[in-house]
Amino acid sequence: MIELKVEFSQEQYERISDCFPKPRGKLRYNSLEVLNAIPYIAENGAKWRRFPDRFGRWHTIYSRMRHWAKIGVLARVFEALQHEQIIHFTITVGSWDSTSVKVHPDGTGALKNGPQAIGRSRGGLTTKIHLDHELYKSRNEVERLFRMLKGFRRIFSRFEKLDLIFTAFI
């Protein structure tokens, strides 16, 4: 199993701090604390309400991540992390071929606060991830990408009820 322990230092954060929105008022948790919480929950798949206390209040982390995903902050941060060579990933996926992810029971039953993209099949509830046809030809790379993604419990089990949060983890 791939083990990825990601925790960003203050110095690394300062190199990408311009990607984050300017805080209005006094925040209980700074952006670095929230940023460090996101990889933890992506890898470990902890339930939001059972989030470790060392990261802060779960609802604050969830709300901030949802807001950042909605306004594009997470995408900018990921690009800046690579540009600054803080993390190194090469992903050439534009869209994915119909690979399904089984939806965990905790990922169902949300109020209709947004699109959920959860379908029903003979195998139960699933989410489809679509791959580009040309990219699919290089199947070895695709399989390695999925193997890496499946190391993150939050992705392979689909705990999230809303599309926005699930997509943000991918």
Sequence and secondary structure as in RCSB ss.txt:
>XXXX:A:sequence
MIELKVEFSQEQYERISDCFPKPRGKLRYNSLEVLNAIPYIAENGAKWRRFPDRFGRWHTIYSRMRHWAKIGVLA
RVFEALQHEQIIHFTITVGSWDSTSVKVHPDGTGALKNGPQAIGRSRGGLTTKIHLDHELYKSRNEVERLFRMLK
GFRRIFSRFEKLDLIFTAFI
>XXXX:A:secstr
         HHHHHHHGGGS    S  SS HHHHHHHHHHHHHH   GGG  GGG  HHHHHHHHHHHHHHTHHH
HHHHHHHHTTSS      SSEEEEEEE  GGGS   SSS    EEETTEEEEEEEE HHHHHSHHHHHHHHHHHT
TSHHHHTT  SSHHHHHHH 
